[in-house]
Amino acid sequence: MNDTTPDIRIRPGGPADVPAVLDMLDSAVAWMNARGNTEQWGTTPYSLVPGGVERVQRYTTENSPYVAELDGVPVGALVMDSGPSPKMPIAPAAGPERYVRLLICDRRYAGLGIGAALLVRAAEETKRAGVELLRVDCWAGGTGELVAYYERNGFTRTDRFLSGAWPGQVLARRL
């Protein structure tokens, strides 16, 4: 890496990372709300949303979590699974796939490429598993910034969906 690119280390995550991931999620809700976005994740800190803590705990025990660190400090997290959440109105792929269930970065480190590095790791893990399809779903409201982010990182739009009033977009990347 050069002098302007931080040395991002990505390691497998686990239950000990739950507090750090919850802190990132809480700060993301606050950041979105400060920008006027109350629709994506609401206004309640994620750690106080009914079932939120339990969901993150399950992510670290039942899924494949990864944590990005800078100088030993957790600054991002990725959770992968073999398909979308059963609670989402999204059909599984026709064949094997890996699915990004969560991608979160500490807003204090925005712009350092942490999310992109985690998505590279997701692609590597997908290939390592002998799978050619990596998918993700995200909020498709507002100005479409999140959808555009995934497109900049090699994903292509596939299906749109509604989860209640929440507009979503599924994106896919063939590897």
Summary of the structure (lengths in Angstrom):
residues: 175
radius of gyration: 15.5
end to end distance: 24.6
largest distance: 45.9
contacts: 518
relative contact order: 0.16
helix: 34%
strand: 30%
